[in-house]
């Protein structure tokens, strides 16, 4: 039995983490607790990575094999429509080492980024635009933007899978320690 704690009560993040671990471990027990990410409500660039790491570190205790932090944020990229790509970042911690993974990135419509740069959160702008309250705790903006083909659970699952790569390939990442 692998015991995992998620540093968030967001049901989408918890489900994505659960699905990722179930790909590689036969028995998985998932718990969650709300922790402060230590970054702003709308993280940019390295804040997103730091937020995921903080969530993993703050949620960990010895009663778990792994803790997982997930944080979505906007990363600056030149030659894109808005200058920003949204990535979901996952950090996995086992009490000794941290691994990081990213999910697929995508771009928000220009009006969303314009509002975010004025101080709003992506979630609030997308809730208002779609008329779906707490969209980020349901299917996510990605589900709306892909016309139902990809959900936020998918983005979380993939970011956690990429963070799991060293753990499922211990011998080539960590040697025989």
C-alpha positions as CSV (number, residue, x, y, z in Angstrom):
1,X,0.0,0.0,0.0
2,X,1.4,3.4,-1.1
3,X,0.1,6.2,1.1
4,X,0.0,9.7,-0.6
5,X,-1.0,13.0,0.8
6,X,-2.0,15.9,-1.5
7,X,-1.3,19.4,-0.4
8,X,-4.7,20.7,-1.6
9,X,-8.4,20.0,-1.0
10,X,-9.2,20.8,-4.6
11,X,-11.1,17.6,-5.7
12,X,-9.7,17.9,-9.3
13,X,-6.1,17.9,-8.0
14,X,-6.8,15.0,-5.6
15,X,-8.4,12.9,-8.3
16,X,-5.6,13.6,-10.8
17,X,-3.0,12.6,-8.2
18,X,-4.9,9.4,-7.4
19,X,-5.2,8.4,-11.1
20,X,-1.4,9.0,-11.7
21,X,-0.3,6.9,-8.7
22,X,-2.8,4.1,-9.7
23,X,-1.0,3.8,-13.0
24,X,2.1,2.5,-11.2
25,X,1.1,1.2,-7.8
26,X,-1.5,-1.6,-7.2
27,X,-2.8,-0.2,-3.9
28,X,-2.9,3.5,-3.3
29,X,-4.4,5.4,-0.4
30,X,-4.9,9.1,-1.0
31,X,-5.4,11.8,1.7
32,X,-5.5,15.5,1.3
33,X,-5.0,18.6,3.4
34,X,-5.2,22.2,2.6
35,X,-1.8,24.0,2.9
36,X,-0.6,27.4,2.0
37,X,1.4,27.4,-1.3
38,X,3.5,30.3,-0.1
39,X,3.0,32.1,-3.4
40,X,0.4,34.5,-4.7
41,X,-3.1,33.3,-5.7
42,X,-2.1,33.8,-9.4
43,X,1.5,32.5,-9.7
44,X,3.8,33.4,-12.5
45,X,6.9,31.6,-13.8
46,X,9.0,30.1,-11.0
47,X,6.4,30.9,-8.4
48,X,4.4,28.1,-9.8
49,X,7.2,25.6,-9.3
50,X,7.9,27.0,-5.8
51,X,4.1,26.7,-5.0
52,X,4.1,23.1,-6.0
53,X,7.2,22.3,-3.9
54,X,5.8,24.2,-0.9
55,X,2.6,22.3,-1.0
56,X,4.5,19.0,-1.1
57,X,6.8,20.0,1.7
58,X,4.1,21.4,3.9
59,X,1.7,18.5,3.5
60,X,4.3,15.8,4.2
61,X,4.6,13.7,7.4
62,X,6.2,10.3,8.1
63,X,2.8,8.6,8.0
64,X,2.9,8.9,4.1
65,X,5.2,7.5,1.5
66,X,4.8,10.6,-0.7
67,X,3.4,14.0,-0.6
68,X,2.3,15.8,-3.7
69,X,1.9,19.5,-4.4
70,X,0.2,20.7,-7.6
71,X,0.2,24.4,-8.7
72,X,-0.9,25.9,-12.0
73,X,0.6,29.1,-13.2
74,X,1.4,31.3,-16.2
75,X,4.9,31.1,-17.7
76,X,6.3,33.9,-19.9
77,X,6.9,32.9,-23.5
78,X,7.8,35.1,-26.4
79,X,6.2,34.7,-29.7
80,X,2.9,33.4,-28.3
81,X,-0.4,35.2,-28.7
82,X,-0.5,36.6,-25.2
83,X,3.1,36.1,-24.0
84,X,2.1,33.4,-21.5
85,X,1.5,29.7,-21.4
86,X,-0.3,28.0,-18.5
87,X,1.3,24.9,-17.1
88,X,0.3,22.6,-14.2
89,X,3.4,21.8,-12.1
90,X,3.6,18.8,-9.7
91,X,6.2,18.2,-7.0
92,X,6.5,14.8,-5.3
93,X,8.4,14.5,-1.9
94,X,9.3,11.4,0.0
95,X,10.8,13.1,3.0
96,X,14.3,13.2,1.4
97,X,14.0,14.3,-2.2
98,X,11.7,16.2,-4.5
99,X,10.9,15.5,-8.1
100,X,9.1,17.9,-10.4
101,X,6.9,17.3,-13.4
102,X,4.9,19.5,-15.8
103,X,1.6,18.8,-17.6
104,X,0.9,20.0,-21.2
105,X,0.9,23.8,-21.6
106,X,-1.8,25.9,-23.3
107,X,-2.6,29.5,-23.9
108,X,-5.5,31.4,-22.5
109,X,-7.5,33.8,-24.8
110,X,-6.0,37.4,-24.8
111,X,-8.9,38.9,-22.7
112,X,-8.1,36.4,-19.9
113,X,-4.4,37.3,-19.7
114,X,-5.3,41.0,-19.9
115,X,-7.5,40.7,-16.8
116,X,-4.9,38.6,-15.0
117,X,-2.2,41.2,-15.7
118,X,-4.6,43.8,-14.1
119,X,-4.7,41.7,-10.9
120,X,-7.5,39.1,-11.3
121,X,-7.0,35.4,-11.0
122,X,-7.4,33.2,-14.1
123,X,-10.1,31.2,-12.2
124,X,-12.2,34.2,-11.5
125,X,-12.0,35.5,-15.1
126,X,-12.9,32.0,-16.5
127,X,-15.7,31.6,-14.0
128,X,-17.2,34.9,-15.1
129,X,-16.7,34.2,-18.8
130,X,-18.1,30.7,-18.7
131,X,-20.8,31.3,-16.1
132,X,-19.5,28.1,-14.3
133,X,-18.8,28.8,-10.6
134,X,-15.5,27.3,-9.3
135,X,-14.6,25.9,-12.8
136,X,-11.1,25.1,-11.5
137,X,-12.5,22.7,-9.0
138,X,-14.7,21.0,-11.6
139,X,-13.5,20.3,-15.2
140,X,-11.2,23.4,-15.4
141,X,-10.7,26.0,-18.1
142,X,-8.9,23.5,-20.3
143,X,-12.1,21.5,-20.6
144,X,-14.0,24.5,-21.7
145,X,-11.2,25.6,-24.1
146,X,-10.7,22.1,-25.7
147,X,-14.5,21.7,-26.1
148,X,-14.5,18.8,-23.6
149,X,-11.5,16.9,-24.8
150,X,-9.1,17.5,-21.9
151,X,-10.0,18.1,-18.3
152,X,-8.0,19.6,-15.4
153,X,-7.9,16.1,-14.0
154,X,-6.0,15.1,-17.1
155,X,-3.5,18.0,-16.7
156,X,-3.0,17.1,-13.1
157,X,-2.6,13.4,-13.8
158,X,0.0,14.0,-16.5
159,X,2.0,16.5,-14.4
160,X,2.1,14.0,-11.6
161,X,3.1,11.1,-13.9
162,X,6.0,13.2,-15.2
163,X,7.0,13.9,-11.6
164,X,6.8,10.2,-10.9
165,X,9.3,9.3,-13.6
166,X,12.4,9.2,-11.3
167,X,10.4,7.2,-8.7
168,X,9.3,4.5,-11.2
169,X,12.8,4.4,-12.6
170,X,14.8,4.6,-9.4
171,X,17.8,2.5,-10.6
172,X,18.6,5.0,-13.5
173,X,17.9,8.1,-11.5
174,X,19.1,7.3,-8.0
175,X,21.4,4.3,-8.5
176,X,21.4,1.5,-5.9
177,X,21.1,3.7,-2.8
